[in-house]
């Protein structure tokens, strides 16, 4: 039988010898498939992984920056409204009042010919014989903290203020 084996596979012994550096005790640690039936192992493309991670990071930070920017815009808007309330409150408390304003009620601010401000309970469209004051400024409601919430502002006055501020900047 060995003669038959030699005739068919003359270098059988030499082929059965495997070099020590080509075998391992732990084939599962190899970076490649070690048998025909093993799963295909494809090394990761590290540049592609980094690029994908970087793109995701940039997108996420952009979303967060937009949220912060929107919050800042809201805070600026609230600060501007509060500034307007304080300015109007100061105008009203300097104005002439013939009565004690009650919290939660609405009042109207007018300007006389001489530039002095007056607080009134009568609205601009409620005068029987026309408004006796030179100029209507605003309608406001007295809040619990004694600031005034602006319900309506004379738009002409607002435009004039903006024009004056623009001229001051120039």
C-alpha positions in Angstrom: 0.0 0.0 0.0 2.9 2.4 0.6 4.1 1.6 -2.9 0.7 2.8 -4.2 0.9 5.9 -2.1 4.4 6.7 -3.3 3.3 6.2 -6.9 0.3 8.6 -6.5 1.8 11.1 -4.1 5.6 10.8 -4.0 6.2 13.9 -1.9 3.4 13.1 0.7 5.7 13.2 3.7 7.2 16.6 2.7 3.8 18.1 2.0 2.4 16.9 5.4 5.1 18.8 7.2 3.9 22.3 8.1 6.3 25.0 9.2 6.0 26.1 12.8 5.6 29.8 11.9 2.6 28.9 9.8 0.5 27.4 12.6 -1.1 28.9 15.7 -2.5 27.7 18.9 -5.3 30.3 18.7 -6.6 30.5 15.1 -9.5 32.8 16.2 -7.0 35.6 16.7 -5.7 35.5 13.2 -6.5 38.6 11.0 -7.7 36.4 8.2 -10.0 33.4 7.7 -8.1 30.2 8.8 -10.4 27.6 7.2 -12.4 27.5 4.0 -15.7 27.7 5.9 -14.6 30.7 8.0 -16.3 34.1 7.7 -14.7 36.5 5.4 -12.7 39.1 7.3 -12.3 42.4 5.6 -10.1 45.0 7.4 -11.8 48.2 8.2 -11.1 51.3 6.1 -10.0 53.6 8.9 -10.1 56.7 6.7 -13.7 56.1 5.8 -14.6 55.5 9.4 -12.9 58.8 10.5 -14.5 60.7 7.7 -18.0 59.4 8.6 -17.4 60.1 12.3 -16.2 63.6 11.5 -19.2 64.3 9.3 -21.6 63.1 12.1 -19.8 65.2 14.6 -20.0 68.4 12.5 -23.7 67.8 11.8 -24.4 67.3 15.5 -22.5 70.4 16.6 -24.2 72.4 13.9 -27.6 71.3 15.2 -26.6 72.2 18.8 -25.2 75.6 17.7 -28.5 76.4 15.9 -30.4 75.5 19.1 -28.1 77.8 21.1 -28.5 80.6 18.5 -32.3 80.3 18.6 -32.2 80.5 22.4 -30.0 83.6 22.2 -32.4 85.2 19.7 -35.3 84.4 22.1 -33.4 85.9 25.1 -32.5 89.0 23.1 -36.2 89.4 22.1 -37.3 89.0 25.7 -34.6 91.5 26.9 -35.8 94.1 24.3 -39.4 93.7 25.3 -38.4 94.1 29.0 -36.4 97.2 28.1 -39.5 98.6 26.3 -41.6 97.9 29.3 -39.1 99.6 31.6 -38.9 102.7 29.3 -42.7 102.9 29.1 -43.0 102.5 32.9 -40.5 105.3 33.4 -42.5 107.5 31.0 -45.8 106.7 32.8 -44.4 107.3 36.3 -43.0 110.7 35.2 -46.4 111.5 33.5 -49.2 113.5 35.2 -51.8 111.3 36.8 -55.1 112.6 38.2 -55.9 109.2 39.8 -54.3 106.1 41.4 -53.8 103.4 38.8 -55.1 99.9 39.7 -53.2 96.7 39.0 -54.6 94.8 36.1 -56.4 97.8 34.5 -55.6 99.4 31.1 -54.6 103.0 30.8 -53.6 105.4 27.9 -50.6 107.7 27.7 -50.8 111.0 25.8 -48.6 113.9 25.2 -49.7 117.6 25.6 -48.7 120.4 23.3 -45.9 121.4 25.6 -44.4 117.9 25.6 -45.6 116.9 29.0 -47.0 113.3 29.3 -50.4 112.5 30.8 -51.9 109.2 31.8 -55.6 108.8 31.1 -58.4 106.2 31.6 -59.9 107.2 28.2 -58.6 105.5 25.1 -57.8 107.4 21.8 -61.0 106.2 20.1 -63.3 106.8 23.2 -63.2 110.6 23.2 -66.7 112.2 22.6 -65.5 115.4 21.0 -62.0 114.3 19.9 -58.9 113.9 21.9 -57.9 116.9 23.9 -54.2 116.0 23.9 -51.8 116.7 21.0 -50.5 113.2 20.6 -51.4 109.6 21.6 -48.3 107.5 22.8 -49.4 104.1 24.1 -51.9 101.9 25.8 -50.6 99.8 28.7 -51.8 97.6 31.5 -50.4 97.9 35.0 -48.8 94.6 36.1 -48.6 93.2 39.6 -44.9 94.2 39.8 -45.9 97.8 39.0 -44.3 97.7 35.5 -46.5 98.5 32.5 -47.2 95.9 29.8 -47.5 97.5 26.4 -50.8 96.6 24.7 -50.6 99.1 21.9 -48.0 101.6 20.9 -48.5 104.5 18.5 -46.6 103.3 15.4 -45.9 106.8 14.1 -44.1 107.5 17.4 -42.1 104.3 17.1 -41.0 105.1 13.5 -39.9 108.5 14.6 -37.8 107.0 17.5 -36.1 104.6 15.0 -35.4 107.5 12.6 -33.9 109.6 15.4 -31.7 106.7 16.6 -30.5 106.1 13.0 -29.6 109.8 12.7 -27.7 109.7 16.0 -25.6 106.7 14.8 -24.6 108.5 11.6 
